[in-house]
Amino acid sequence: MSRGHWHGEGGGAGPDEEEQEEVAALARRLAVRPWQVGGRDDTVIEAVHRHAHGLRRALARVGWSLTVEPDLVRVHKPAALAAGPVPGEASAAGTWFWLTVAALESLRPRVGLGQVVAAARAAAAEATIAVTQSPTELRALVAALGMLRERGLLEELEGHIEELLDQEDPPVLLRVHHVRLLHVVPRGVPLDECGQWSTDPARDPGQWLAGLERPEDLSVRMCGMLADQAVVHTCDLPDDERQWFSDRLPREGTAAAEAFGLVLERRVEGAAFVMPTASYAGERELGPFVFPRRQRGGTVVHAALLLIDHLTQVGDRNAAMAPGPGWYGAGAGEVVGRLGELAAQYTGWAGEYRSDPSRLAEHVRALLEPPGLLRVVGGYEDQWWLSPAVARWTVVAHEPGQGVTAHHVMETAR
């Protein structure tokens, strides 16, 4: 384990080790891809049918429920389990996703892509959302259609959705799976007297998330956060949840981790479920966050690792404005300056980044922010704060100009 900061919790296998391993493998896969659809994921769906009882028991530990149909498997995760800061606004792709879902309900099972786009834009107009048909908006719409395809709500019969980027009305034929649309809406959403959502997530995402029903059982709620986040930081938690971390995490968190074939790693600043190194296999669908490695590497990956190495050595720790204890801080100017120095040293990096360290910093930020490993606080100068969890990765020495090595893969406690 890198730097020896995190402590692993072990546990033995149950009486039916093979059954447990199969259930754990399915639980991990469904954590990454909650939608499994017929014609694409038949092998997984068949396995879920065989192990449905054990799988439901494992998922119940983290507050997730399971829908199992002949051609569909759907895991429902309570959105309210998410901890940490709530985004200030809905993403453009997310907005178009929901607009298109609403539009698909009234379309025929076989429909042209142009009709789907027209219906989505009509839904936007009805919701008083401006439709500009700009390139940026078009990319967001195509991304939303891709999300619908990934979930099996839309199926390409002829052509591909991405053709919309090059043609106004491409000859693309789609199939709408209307029954699957019923499984899109999150569970536990408060309704008003008319049966509609009491808060519009597109207009007020913070209020919408705050109103979602949370699992009443504290242990289920906390284990659900651990299962669905790269890392849970104690600085984000209220007093009762922080007390659970102190008193019950070692026993109850370990049991939940074992149900997924994972390992609990913890320290005073937080905890995470991680995949044991010995279990890496297949597509390596290891969870909600896979730290970049050589196979997924490149300039941004290498720069992020080197920046982590630098800031964990010289960054400002435990400052008054830090998100919590143990976070590593540096001003945006220092970050860009350090990346510029590294760009001069590593001549094998992509030229577009070597000539523009500010752009490289933006891409490093985009890599580290989603899993909660980085928070940027605005002010006179943006302040970058790296989570204490980044200390479990380190960079091994190698010749300048070389790419990221396999040693950058996270190493877990044994």
C-alpha positions as CSV (number, residue, x, y, z in Angstrom):
1,M,0.0,0.0,0.0
2,S,1.5,3.3,-1.0
3,R,3.1,5.3,1.8
4,G,1.5,3.1,4.4
5,H,-1.2,5.6,5.4
6,W,-4.3,3.5,5.0
7,H,-5.1,0.4,7.1
8,G,-6.8,-2.7,5.5
9,E,-9.4,-4.7,7.4
10,G,-9.5,-8.4,6.5
11,G,-12.1,-11.2,6.8
12,G,-12.6,-14.9,6.1
13,A,-14.8,-16.5,3.5
14,G,-18.2,-18.0,4.4
15,P,-19.3,-21.6,4.2
16,D,-20.0,-21.5,0.5
17,E,-16.9,-19.7,-0.8
18,E,-17.7,-20.2,-4.5
19,E,-21.2,-18.9,-4.2
20,Q,-20.0,-15.9,-2.3
21,E,-17.4,-15.1,-4.9
22,E,-19.9,-15.3,-7.7
23,V,-22.4,-13.0,-5.8
24,A,-19.6,-10.6,-5.0
25,A,-18.4,-10.4,-8.6
26,L,-22.0,-9.7,-9.8
27,A,-22.5,-7.1,-7.1
28,R,-19.3,-5.3,-8.2
29,R,-20.3,-5.4,-11.9
30,L,-23.8,-4.0,-11.1
31,A,-22.3,-1.3,-8.9
32,V,-20.5,-0.1,-12.1
33,R,-23.2,-0.8,-14.6
34,P,-26.6,-0.7,-12.8
35,W,-28.4,-1.4,-16.1
36,Q,-28.0,-4.8,-17.7
37,V,-30.2,-5.3,-20.8
38,G,-31.1,-8.3,-22.9
39,G,-29.3,-8.9,-26.2
40,R,-26.1,-7.2,-24.8
41,D,-25.8,-8.5,-21.3
42,D,-27.5,-11.9,-21.5
43,T,-24.7,-13.8,-19.6
44,V,-24.9,-11.4,-16.6
45,I,-28.7,-11.4,-16.6
46,E,-28.7,-15.2,-16.5
47,A,-26.2,-15.2,-13.6
48,V,-28.3,-12.6,-11.7
49,H,-31.3,-14.9,-12.1
50,R,-29.3,-17.8,-10.6
51,H,-28.0,-15.8,-7.7
52,A,-30.9,-13.3,-7.2
53,H,-31.5,-14.2,-3.5
54,G,-27.8,-13.8,-2.4
55,L,-27.4,-10.8,-4.6
56,R,-30.4,-9.0,-3.0
57,R,-29.0,-9.8,0.4
58,A,-25.6,-8.3,-0.5
59,L,-27.1,-5.2,-2.0
60,A,-29.4,-4.7,0.9
61,R,-26.4,-4.1,3.1
62,V,-25.7,-0.9,1.3
63,G,-29.4,0.2,0.8
64,W,-29.7,-0.8,-2.9
65,S,-32.6,-2.7,-4.4
66,L,-32.8,-4.9,-7.4
67,T,-35.2,-5.3,-10.3
68,V,-34.9,-8.6,-12.2
69,E,-36.9,-9.2,-15.3
70,P,-36.3,-11.7,-18.2
71,D,-34.4,-9.1,-20.3
72,L,-33.5,-6.4,-17.8
73,V,-31.6,-6.1,-14.5
74,R,-31.7,-2.8,-12.8
75,V,-30.0,-1.8,-9.5
76,H,-31.6,1.2,-7.7
77,K,-29.2,3.3,-5.6
78,P,-30.7,5.9,-3.3
79,A,-29.4,9.2,-4.7
80,A,-29.6,10.7,-1.2
81,L,-26.7,8.5,-0.1
82,A,-24.2,10.8,-1.8
83,A,-22.2,12.9,0.6
84,G,-20.1,16.0,0.0
85,P,-20.9,19.1,-1.9
86,V,-24.0,19.2,-4.1
87,P,-23.4,20.5,-7.7
88,G,-24.6,24.0,-8.2
89,E,-26.4,23.2,-11.4
90,A,-27.5,20.2,-13.5
91,S,-25.3,19.2,-16.4
92,A,-26.4,19.9,-19.9
93,A,-26.3,16.2,-20.8
94,G,-28.3,15.4,-17.7
95,T,-31.0,17.9,-18.6
96,W,-31.3,16.6,-22.1
97,F,-31.4,13.0,-20.7
98,W,-34.6,13.8,-18.7
99,L,-36.1,15.8,-21.5
100,T,-35.7,12.9,-23.9
101,V,-37.0,10.4,-21.4
102,A,-40.2,12.5,-21.1
103,A,-40.4,12.7,-24.9
104,L,-39.9,9.0,-25.6
105,E,-43.1,8.0,-23.7
106,S,-45.3,9.3,-26.6
107,L,-43.2,8.0,-29.5
108,R,-43.7,4.8,-31.4
109,P,-41.5,1.7,-30.7
110,R,-39.7,2.2,-34.0
111,V,-38.7,5.8,-34.6
112,G,-36.2,7.8,-36.5
113,L,-33.5,9.7,-34.7
114,G,-34.8,13.0,-36.1
115,Q,-38.2,12.4,-34.6
116,V,-36.6,11.8,-31.2
117,V,-34.5,15.0,-31.4
118,A,-37.5,17.0,-32.5
119,A,-39.6,15.6,-29.6
120,A,-36.8,16.3,-27.1
121,R,-36.5,19.9,-28.3
122,A,-40.3,20.3,-28.1
123,A,-40.1,19.1,-24.5
124,A,-37.4,21.6,-23.8
125,A,-39.6,24.4,-25.2
126,E,-42.5,23.3,-23.1
127,A,-40.3,23.4,-20.0
128,T,-39.2,27.0,-21.0
129,I,-35.6,25.8,-21.6
130,A,-34.0,27.8,-24.5
131,V,-33.1,25.7,-27.5
132,T,-30.1,27.2,-29.4
133,Q,-29.1,24.2,-31.6
134,S,-25.5,25.3,-31.0
135,P,-22.6,22.8,-31.4
136,T,-22.2,22.7,-27.6
137,E,-25.9,22.0,-27.1
138,L,-25.8,19.3,-29.9
139,R,-22.9,17.5,-28.2
140,A,-24.8,17.5,-24.9
141,L,-27.9,16.1,-26.6
142,V,-25.8,13.3,-28.3
143,A,-24.3,12.5,-24.9
144,A,-27.7,12.2,-23.4
145,L,-28.9,9.9,-26.2
146,G,-25.8,7.8,-25.6
147,M,-26.8,7.5,-21.9
148,L,-30.2,6.3,-23.0
149,R,-28.5,3.7,-25.3
150,E,-26.2,2.6,-22.5
151,R,-29.3,1.9,-20.3
152,G,-31.1,0.0,-23.0
153,L,-33.9,2.5,-23.3
154,L,-32.9,3.3,-26.9
155,E,-31.6,0.6,-29.3
156,E,-29.9,1.4,-32.6
157,L,-31.5,-0.7,-35.4
158,E,-29.8,1.2,-38.3
159,G,-27.0,3.7,-38.1
160,H,-25.5,5.3,-35.0
161,I,-26.6,8.2,-32.8
162,E,-23.3,10.0,-33.2
163,E,-24.1,10.6,-36.9
164,L,-26.2,13.5,-35.6
165,L,-23.0,15.4,-35.0
166,D,-22.3,15.5,-38.8
167,Q,-25.9,15.5,-40.3
168,E,-29.0,17.4,-39.3
169,D,-31.3,14.4,-39.9
170,P,-29.2,11.3,-40.4
171,P,-30.9,8.0,-41.5
172,V,-30.8,6.4,-38.1
173,L,-33.6,4.1,-37.0
174,L,-34.1,3.5,-33.2
175,R,-36.2,1.2,-31.1
176,V,-37.8,2.7,-27.9
177,H,-38.1,0.2,-25.0
178,H,-41.1,1.8,-23.3
179,V,-41.3,-0.7,-20.5
180,R,-37.8,0.0,-19.4
181,L,-38.6,3.7,-19.1
182,L,-40.6,2.8,-15.9
183,H,-37.3,2.0,-14.2
184,V,-35.6,5.3,-14.9
185,V,-37.2,7.4,-12.2
186,P,-35.2,7.3,-8.9
187,R,-37.1,5.8,-5.9
188,G,-37.9,7.8,-2.8
189,V,-38.6,11.1,-4.6
190,P,-41.1,13.3,-2.6
191,L,-44.3,14.0,-4.6
192,D,-46.8,16.8,-4.4
193,E,-50.6,16.6,-4.1
194,C,-50.8,16.1,-7.9
195,G,-48.4,13.2,-7.9
196,Q,-45.5,15.2,-9.5
197,W,-42.1,15.7,-8.1
198,S,-42.3,18.4,-5.4
199,T,-39.0,19.9,-6.6
200,D,-37.7,20.3,-10.2
201,P,-34.1,18.9,-10.2
202,A,-33.2,20.9,-13.3
203,R,-34.1,24.2,-11.5
204,D,-33.0,23.4,-7.9
205,P,-30.8,20.3,-7.8
206,G,-29.7,21.0,-4.2
207,Q,-33.2,21.1,-2.9
208,W,-34.2,18.1,-4.9
209,L,-31.3,16.0,-3.5
210,A,-32.0,17.3,0.0
211,G,-35.6,16.1,-0.2
212,L,-34.8,12.5,-1.2
213,E,-35.6,9.8,1.2
214,R,-32.5,8.5,3.0
215,P,-32.2,4.9,4.4
216,E,-33.3,5.1,8.1
217,D,-30.8,2.5,9.2
218,L,-27.5,4.4,9.9
219,S,-25.3,1.4,9.1
220,V,-27.0,0.8,5.7
221,R,-26.8,4.5,4.9
222,M,-23.1,4.7,5.7
223,C,-22.2,1.5,3.9
224,G,-24.1,2.7,0.9
225,M,-22.0,5.8,0.8
226,L,-18.8,3.7,0.9
227,A,-20.0,1.4,-1.8
228,D,-21.0,4.2,-4.2
229,Q,-18.1,6.7,-3.6
230,A,-14.4,6.5,-4.3
231,V,-13.8,7.8,-0.8
232,V,-15.9,9.1,2.1
233,H,-14.3,11.9,4.1
234,T,-15.3,12.3,7.7
235,C,-15.1,16.1,7.4
236,D,-18.3,15.9,5.3
237,L,-20.3,14.0,7.8
238,P,-22.7,15.1,10.6
239,D,-22.0,14.1,14.2
240,D,-24.0,10.9,14.2
241,E,-22.4,9.6,11.0
242,R,-18.9,10.6,12.3
243,Q,-19.6,8.6,15.5
244,W,-20.6,5.6,13.4
245,F,-17.2,5.8,11.6
246,S,-15.5,5.7,15.0
247,D,-17.5,2.9,16.6
248,R,-19.0,0.7,14.0
249,L,-17.1,1.1,10.8
250,P,-14.5,-1.7,11.5
251,R,-17.1,-4.4,12.0
252,E,-20.1,-3.3,9.9
253,G,-18.1,-1.7,7.1
254,T,-15.9,-4.7,6.8
255,A,-18.9,-7.0,6.4
256,A,-20.4,-4.8,3.7
257,A,-17.1,-4.7,1.9
258,E,-16.7,-8.5,1.9
259,A,-20.2,-8.8,0.4
260,F,-18.7,-7.1,-2.7
261,G,-15.4,-8.9,-2.5
262,L,-13.7,-5.7,-1.5
263,V,-11.5,-4.5,1.3
264,L,-12.2,-1.7,3.8
265,E,-9.4,0.8,4.1
266,R,-9.7,3.5,6.8
267,R,-8.0,6.2,8.6
268,V,-9.1,9.1,10.8
269,E,-9.8,11.3,7.7
270,G,-12.1,8.9,6.0
271,A,-12.5,5.4,4.5
272,A,-13.0,3.6,1.2
273,F,-13.8,0.2,-0.3
274,V,-11.1,-0.9,-2.6
275,M,-10.4,-3.9,-4.9
276,P,-7.6,-6.2,-3.6
277,T,-4.8,-6.3,-6.1
278,A,-5.0,-10.1,-6.4
279,S,-8.6,-9.8,-7.7
280,Y,-7.8,-7.6,-10.7
281,A,-9.3,-9.5,-13.7
282,G,-11.3,-9.3,-16.9
283,E,-12.5,-5.8,-17.8
284,R,-11.3,-4.5,-14.4
285,E,-14.7,-3.0,-13.6
286,L,-13.5,-2.3,-10.1
287,G,-16.0,0.2,-8.8
288,P,-17.2,3.8,-9.3
289,F,-13.6,5.0,-9.6
290,V,-10.6,3.4,-11.2
291,F,-7.5,5.4,-10.6
292,P,-5.7,5.9,-14.0
293,R,-3.0,3.4,-14.8
294,R,-0.7,2.7,-17.7
295,Q,-3.4,1.1,-19.8
296,R,-5.5,4.2,-19.5
297,G,-2.6,6.6,-19.2
298,G,-1.2,9.5,-21.1
299,T,0.0,13.0,-20.3
300,V,-2.9,14.0,-18.0
301,V,-2.6,10.8,-15.9
302,H,1.2,11.2,-15.5
303,A,0.9,14.9,-14.7
304,A,-1.8,14.1,-12.0
305,L,0.4,11.5,-10.4
306,L,3.4,13.8,-10.3
307,L,1.4,16.7,-9.0
308,I,0.1,14.4,-6.2
309,D,3.7,13.4,-5.4
310,H,4.7,17.1,-5.3
311,L,1.8,18.5,-3.2
312,T,1.9,15.7,-0.7
313,Q,5.5,16.7,0.0
314,V,5.3,20.5,0.0
315,G,1.5,21.3,0.1
316,D,0.0,23.4,2.9
317,R,-1.6,21.0,5.4
318,N,-4.2,21.6,8.0
319,A,-4.7,25.2,7.1
320,A,-7.8,27.0,8.5
321,M,-9.6,27.1,5.1
322,A,-8.9,23.4,4.3
323,P,-11.9,21.1,3.8
324,G,-10.8,19.0,6.7
325,P,-7.7,17.6,8.5
326,G,-4.9,16.3,6.4
327,W,-5.8,17.9,3.1
328,Y,-2.9,19.2,1.0
329,G,-3.3,22.7,-0.3
330,A,-1.7,24.9,-3.0
331,G,-2.7,28.0,-5.0
332,A,-3.7,27.6,-8.6
333,G,-0.6,29.6,-9.7
334,E,1.7,27.1,-7.9
335,V,-0.1,24.2,-9.5
336,V,0.2,25.7,-13.0
337,G,3.8,26.6,-12.3
338,R,4.7,23.1,-11.2
339,L,3.0,21.5,-14.2
340,G,5.0,23.9,-16.4
341,E,8.3,22.7,-14.8
342,L,7.3,19.1,-15.3
343,A,6.3,19.8,-18.9
344,A,9.8,21.0,-19.6
345,Q,11.3,17.9,-18.0
346,Y,9.0,15.2,-19.6
347,T,9.5,15.7,-23.3
348,G,7.3,12.8,-24.2
349,W,4.2,14.6,-23.0
350,A,1.6,15.7,-25.6
351,G,2.7,19.0,-27.2
352,E,-0.7,20.7,-26.6
353,Y,-0.2,20.3,-22.8
354,R,3.5,21.1,-22.8
355,S,2.9,24.4,-24.4
356,D,-0.1,25.3,-22.2
357,P,0.3,24.3,-18.5
358,S,-3.0,26.1,-17.7
359,R,-4.9,23.8,-20.0
360,L,-3.1,20.8,-18.5
361,A,-4.2,21.9,-15.0
362,E,-7.8,22.1,-16.2
363,H,-7.6,18.5,-17.4
364,V,-5.9,17.3,-14.2
365,R,-8.7,19.0,-12.3
366,A,-11.4,17.2,-14.4
367,L,-9.7,13.9,-13.6
368,L,-9.4,14.3,-9.8
369,E,-12.6,16.3,-8.9
370,P,-15.3,13.7,-9.8
371,P,-14.1,11.0,-7.4
372,G,-13.6,13.6,-4.6
373,L,-9.8,13.5,-4.6
374,L,-9.6,17.3,-5.3
375,R,-11.6,20.3,-4.3
376,V,-11.0,23.7,-5.7
377,V,-12.1,26.7,-3.6
378,G,-12.5,30.0,-5.3
379,G,-11.2,33.4,-4.0
380,Y,-8.6,36.0,-4.9
381,E,-6.8,32.9,-6.2
382,D,-8.3,29.5,-6.6
383,Q,-7.0,27.1,-3.9
384,W,-6.5,23.5,-4.8
385,W,-7.0,20.9,-2.0
386,L,-6.0,17.3,-2.4
387,S,-7.7,14.7,-0.3
388,P,-5.6,12.8,2.2
389,A,-6.6,9.7,0.2
390,V,-4.2,10.6,-2.6
391,A,-1.3,9.7,-0.4
392,R,-1.9,6.0,-1.2
393,W,-0.6,6.6,-4.8
394,T,3.0,7.4,-5.5
395,V,5.2,7.8,-8.6
396,V,8.1,5.5,-9.1
397,A,11.3,6.9,-10.6
398,H,11.8,6.4,-14.3
399,E,13.6,8.1,-17.2
400,P,12.3,11.5,-18.4
401,G,10.1,11.1,-21.4
402,Q,8.8,7.7,-20.4
403,G,5.1,7.0,-19.9
404,V,3.3,6.1,-16.8
405,T,4.5,2.7,-15.5
406,A,2.5,-0.2,-14.2
407,H,3.7,0.7,-10.6
408,H,1.3,3.6,-10.7
409,V,-1.6,1.1,-10.2
410,M,-2.9,1.4,-6.7
411,E,-1.6,-1.2,-4.3
412,T,-3.9,-2.3,-1.5
413,A,-3.2,-3.6,1.9
414,R,-2.8,-7.4,2.2
